[in-house]
């Protein structure tokens, strides 16, 4: 199966909050299942309405790391300005990329 075949598959992540630190291992496991399946190199991650806190940014950074381990990446969709500011404050704006919804 070529890259063009994978590009046509609709794959997206939707993250709901609030996210507790205890949720991180299960969230990572579920996302890895998605990332193990064939699909596009960059997977949209809908974070609309997710609370802008350190645990959320930690979770998103872990998801990006998991994606990288599978040769892929995530892009945040629907991120609020407070969440984007916190990502930048934590020095992760080069790691956690965002696009408009």
N, CA, C and O of each residue as an XYZ file, in Angstrom:
404
protein
N       0.849     -1.181      0.000
C       0.000      0.000      0.000
C       0.887      1.234      0.000
O       1.767      1.356      0.853
N       0.680      2.136     -0.923
C       1.506      3.330     -1.050
C       1.030      4.462     -0.170
O      -0.034      4.399      0.446
N       1.848      5.502     -0.128
C       1.507      6.670      0.690
C       0.216      7.317      0.199
O      -0.561      7.833      1.003
N      -0.026      7.295     -1.135
C      -1.253      7.882     -1.658
C      -2.483      7.134     -1.155
O      -3.524      7.742     -0.905
N      -2.362      5.798     -1.004
C      -3.484      5.014     -0.479
C      -3.798      5.415      0.957
O      -4.964      5.529      1.337
N      -2.753      5.628      1.751
C      -2.935      6.002      3.151
C      -3.501      7.407      3.289
O      -4.272      7.675      4.210
N      -3.128      8.309      2.385
C      -3.548      9.700      2.496
C      -5.055      9.842      2.389
O      -5.614     10.804      2.916
N      -5.734      8.911      1.718
C      -7.174      9.004      1.551
C      -7.972      8.521      2.740
O      -9.188      8.708      2.780
N      -7.330      7.913      3.696
C      -8.038      7.401      4.873
C      -8.317      8.535      5.858
O      -7.438      9.346      6.151
N      -9.524      8.581      6.355
C      -9.896      9.611      7.327
C      -9.536      9.120      8.721
O     -10.135      8.175      9.236
N      -8.559      9.767      9.318
C      -8.120      9.432     10.668
C      -8.064     10.737     11.448
O      -7.486     11.721     10.986
N      -8.660     10.741     12.617
C      -8.609     11.926     13.468
C      -8.729     11.493     14.921
O      -9.321     10.459     15.230
N      -8.169     12.284     15.787
C      -8.287     12.075     17.222
C      -9.167     13.184     17.772
O      -9.094     14.327     17.320
N      -9.993     12.846     18.743
C     -10.806     13.841     19.441
C     -10.520     13.674     20.924
O     -10.736     12.604     21.493
N     -10.038     14.729     21.536
C      -9.684     14.699     22.955
C     -10.736     15.491     23.727
O     -11.017     16.651     23.424
N     -11.300     14.839     24.722
C     -12.273     15.494     25.600
C     -11.626     15.716     26.957
O     -10.709     14.986     27.333
N     -12.079     16.686     27.675
C     -11.504     16.959     28.985
C     -12.581     17.016     30.034
O     -13.756     16.842     29.711
N     -12.239     17.243     31.228
C     -10.864     17.476     31.660
C     -10.044     16.186     31.662
O     -10.581     15.084     31.773
N      -8.735     16.357     31.538
C      -7.812     15.226     31.549
C      -7.116     15.208     32.897
O      -6.507     16.197     33.308
N      -7.209     14.080     33.577
C      -6.513     13.910     34.853
C      -5.205     13.160     34.595
O      -5.099     12.400     33.632
N      -4.229     13.373     35.446
C      -2.945     12.696     35.292
C      -3.137     11.174     35.224
O      -2.411     10.496     34.496
N      -4.082     10.644     35.957
C      -4.338      9.189     35.953
C      -4.874      8.702     34.605
O      -4.804      7.510     34.309
N      -5.411      9.618     33.781
C      -5.943      9.258     32.459
C      -4.850      9.061     31.414
O      -5.107      8.459     30.371
N      -3.640      9.552     31.665
C      -2.595      9.594     30.645
C      -2.217      8.224     30.072
O      -2.128      8.102     28.850
N      -1.992      7.190     30.887
C      -1.625      5.899     30.291
C      -2.718      5.327     29.376
O      -2.409      4.830     28.293
N      -3.963      5.390     29.788
C      -5.056      4.869     28.971
C      -5.237      5.669     27.696
O      -5.490      5.100     26.634
N      -5.108      6.984     27.794
C      -5.223      7.845     26.621
C      -4.112      7.514     25.628
O      -4.354      7.410     24.426
N      -2.911      7.353     26.133
C      -1.780      7.012     25.278
C      -1.990      5.664     24.597
O      -1.704      5.521     23.408
N      -2.482      4.683     25.332
C      -2.745      3.352     24.758
C      -3.770      3.429     23.639
O      -3.586      2.824     22.583
N      -4.856      4.173     23.864
C      -5.908      4.282     22.841
C      -5.398      4.999     21.591
O      -5.735      4.621     20.469
N      -4.594      6.022     21.792
C      -4.055      6.752     20.652
C      -3.057      5.893     19.884
O      -3.009      5.956     18.655
N      -2.268      5.101     20.580
C      -1.312      4.217     19.899
C      -2.035      3.211     19.009
O      -1.522      2.850     17.950
N      -3.207      2.757     19.418
C      -3.990      1.854     18.581
C      -4.341      2.524     17.258
O      -4.267      1.897     16.201
N      -4.722      3.798     17.317
C      -5.053      4.548     16.102
C      -3.803      4.738     15.255
O      -3.846      4.589     14.033
N      -2.697      5.064     15.900
C      -1.473      5.365     15.170
C      -0.821      4.133     14.566
O      -0.031      4.254     13.629
N      -1.133      2.953     15.079
C      -0.585      1.714     14.519
C      -1.256      1.353     13.198
O      -0.670      0.642     12.381
N      -2.456      1.827     12.983
C      -3.180      1.539     11.744
C      -2.652      2.438     10.627
O      -2.167      3.539     10.891
N      -2.745      1.973      9.383
C      -2.309      2.820      8.267
C      -3.110      4.116      8.230
O      -4.286      4.144      8.591
N      -2.470      5.166      7.798
C      -3.145      6.447      7.706
C      -2.186      7.539      7.323
O      -1.036      7.271      6.976
N      -2.646      8.768      7.382
C      -1.807      9.901      6.968
C      -0.650     10.138      7.937
O      -0.686      9.704      9.089
N       0.378     10.835      7.446
C       1.545     11.135      8.277
C       1.205     12.086      9.415
O       1.763     11.978     10.506
N       0.287     13.020      9.160
C      -0.129     13.987     10.172
C      -1.598     13.732     10.504
O      -2.461     13.753      9.626
N      -1.864     13.492     11.782
C      -3.211     13.168     12.237
C      -3.799     14.378     12.970
O      -3.208     14.859     13.936
N      -4.964     14.875     12.519
C      -5.613     15.977     13.234
C      -6.058     15.524     14.626
O      -6.560     14.414     14.798
N      -5.870     16.381     15.595
C      -6.267     16.101     16.972
C      -7.169     17.239     17.436
O      -6.694     18.332     17.743
N      -8.471     16.975     17.485
C      -9.460     17.988     17.860
C      -9.428     18.191     19.368
O      -9.736     17.281     20.138
N      -9.051     19.395     19.776
C      -8.969     19.727     21.200
C      -9.951     20.839     21.564
O      -9.759     21.545     22.554
N     -10.991     20.988     20.768
C     -12.010     22.006     21.017
C     -12.596     21.806     22.411
O     -13.076     20.720     22.735
N     -12.557     22.838     23.226
C     -13.158     22.779     24.550
C     -12.314     22.108     25.613
O     -12.768     21.968     26.749
N     -11.098     21.685     25.286
C     -10.230     21.053     26.283
C      -9.659     22.137     27.195
O      -9.271     23.211     26.735
N      -9.615     21.841     28.481
C      -9.120     22.806     29.460
C      -7.644     23.103     29.241
O      -6.849     22.184     29.045
N      -7.270     24.384     29.272
C      -5.860     24.748     29.118
C      -5.125     24.645     30.457
O      -5.035     25.623     31.199
N      -4.608     23.467     30.755
C      -3.834     23.288     31.976
C      -2.603     22.434     31.690
O      -2.465     21.876     30.602
N      -1.719     22.338     32.665
C      -0.452     21.635     32.473
C      -0.651     20.157     32.156
O       0.108     19.596     31.366
N      -1.644     19.520     32.746
C      -1.896     18.106     32.479
C      -2.323     17.914     31.028
O      -1.905     16.948     30.388
N      -3.135     18.804     30.506
C      -3.557     18.722     29.110
C      -2.362     18.862     28.183
O      -2.215     18.084     27.240
N      -1.506     19.843     28.438
C      -0.328     20.039     27.593
C       0.591     18.829     27.698
O       1.155     18.396     26.693
N       0.751     18.280     28.895
C       1.543     17.068     29.078
C       0.971     15.923     28.247
O       1.710     15.208     27.571
N      -0.344     15.755     28.300
C      -0.999     14.686     27.534
C      -0.774     14.874     26.038
O      -0.472     13.913     25.331
N      -0.916     16.096     25.555
C      -0.740     16.361     24.132
C       0.709     16.130     23.699
O       0.958     15.605     22.614
N       1.657     16.520     24.543
C       3.067     16.272     24.231
C       3.350     14.773     24.172
O       4.102     14.316     23.312
N       2.753     14.012     25.080
C       2.921     12.554     25.055
C       2.315     11.945     23.790
O       2.861     10.998     23.225
N       1.182     12.497     23.353
C       0.553     12.001     22.128
C       1.440     12.281     20.918
O       1.569     11.437     20.031
N       2.043     13.452     20.883
C       2.961     13.782     19.790
C       4.167     12.837     19.814
O       4.618     12.381     18.763
N       4.683     12.547     20.993
C       5.804     11.619     21.118
C       5.412     10.230     20.621
O       6.173      9.587     19.898
N       4.224      9.770     21.011
C       3.741      8.465     20.543
C       3.591      8.463     19.028
O       3.930      7.482     18.367
N       3.086      9.559     18.479
C       2.939      9.663     17.027
C       4.305      9.585     16.350
O       4.463      8.877     15.356
N       5.285     10.300     16.875
C       6.635     10.281     16.305
C       7.212      8.868     16.320
O       7.902      8.463     15.385
N       6.929      8.129     17.372
C       7.422      6.746     17.453
C       6.832      5.857     16.361
O       7.396      4.815     16.028
N       5.703      6.272     15.812
C       5.052      5.531     14.732
C       5.291      6.209     13.373
O       4.624      5.892     12.387
N       6.243      7.138     13.336
C       6.575      7.809     12.093
C       5.546      8.827     11.638
O       5.444      9.132     10.450
N       4.789      9.347     12.586
C       3.711     10.276     12.265
C       3.784     11.489     13.171
O       4.737     11.639     13.935
N       2.798     12.345     13.093
C       2.708     13.514     13.952
C       1.248     13.873     14.150
O       0.368     13.335     13.478
N       0.996     14.786     15.076
C      -0.362     15.290     15.279
C      -0.354     16.791     15.047
O       0.678     17.449     15.181
N      -1.499     17.315     14.703
C      -1.683     18.754     14.601
C      -2.953     19.106     15.380
O      -4.001     18.490     15.182
N      -2.853     20.079     16.248
C      -3.990     20.470     17.083
C      -4.998     21.259     16.261
O      -4.633     22.182     15.533
N      -6.245     20.895     16.382
C      -7.335     21.564     15.684
C      -8.318     22.075     16.736
O      -8.700     21.340     17.646
N      -8.720     23.327     16.606
C      -9.698     23.893     17.528
C      -9.123     24.276     18.879
O      -9.858     24.396     19.859
N      -7.808     24.469     18.937
C      -7.179     24.839     20.209
C      -7.542     26.275     20.575
O      -7.508     27.171     19.732
N      -7.885     26.477     21.833
C      -8.215     27.825     22.306
C      -6.943     28.652     22.439
O      -5.844     28.111     22.553
N      -7.107     29.956     22.425
C      -5.967     30.853     22.608
C      -5.272     30.598     23.953
O      -4.042     30.572     23.990
N      -6.008     30.407     25.064
C      -5.332     30.102     26.330
C      -4.510     28.808     26.263
O      -3.427     28.741     26.843
N      -5.008     27.785     25.565
C      -4.245     26.539     25.441
C      -2.975     26.786     24.624
O      -1.899     26.317     24.995
N      -3.092     27.516     23.520
C      -1.922     27.806     22.689
C      -0.893     28.642     23.450
O       0.312     28.445     23.295
N      -1.372     29.572     24.269
C      -0.456     30.390     25.076
C       0.278     29.530     26.105
O       1.471     29.718     26.339
N      -0.433     28.592     26.713
C       0.194     27.706     27.686
C       1.217     26.791     27.009
O       2.296     26.556     27.553
N       0.884     26.280     25.836
C       1.836     25.456     25.072
C       3.112     26.258     24.821
O       4.219     25.745     24.986
N       2.951     27.518     24.422
C       4.110     28.374     24.164
C       4.886     28.646     25.448
O       6.115     28.577     25.457
N       4.177     28.952     26.528
C       4.816     29.223     27.816
C       5.650     28.024     28.279
O       6.710     28.192     28.881
N       5.166     26.827     27.994
C       5.867     25.605     28.397
C       6.970     25.229     27.405
O       7.629     24.202     27.569
N       7.170     26.054     26.383
C       8.242     25.822     25.431
C       7.983     24.699     24.445
O       8.921     24.122     23.896
N       6.703     24.383     24.214
C       6.359     23.262     23.337
C       5.703     23.688     22.031
O       5.150     22.852     21.315
N       5.756     24.977     21.713
C       5.083     25.443     20.501
C       5.764     24.956     19.223
O       5.143     24.975     18.161
N       7.019     24.523     19.296
C       7.668     23.912     18.136
C       7.303     22.439     18.005
O       7.448     21.852     16.933
N       6.831     21.843     19.098
C       6.475     20.420     19.116
C       4.991     20.230     18.846
O       4.611     19.362     18.061
N       4.161     21.021     19.481
C       2.717     20.920     19.338
C       2.228     21.993     18.366
O       1.981     23.136     18.752
N       2.097     21.609     17.132
C       1.661     22.542     16.102
C       0.134     22.601     16.083
O      -0.544     21.640     16.445
N      -0.387     23.742     15.656
C      -1.840     23.940     15.630
C      -2.257     24.494     14.279
O      -1.473     25.121     13.566
N      -3.518     24.240     13.951
C      -4.112     24.858     12.768
C      -5.537     25.278     13.124
O      -6.111     24.796     14.100
N      -6.083     26.157     12.342
C      -7.461     26.599     12.575
C      -8.414     25.456     12.309
O      -8.122     24.566     11.510
N      -9.559     25.479     12.982
C     -10.557     24.408     12.836
C     -11.158     24.360     11.479
O     -12.010     23.514     11.210
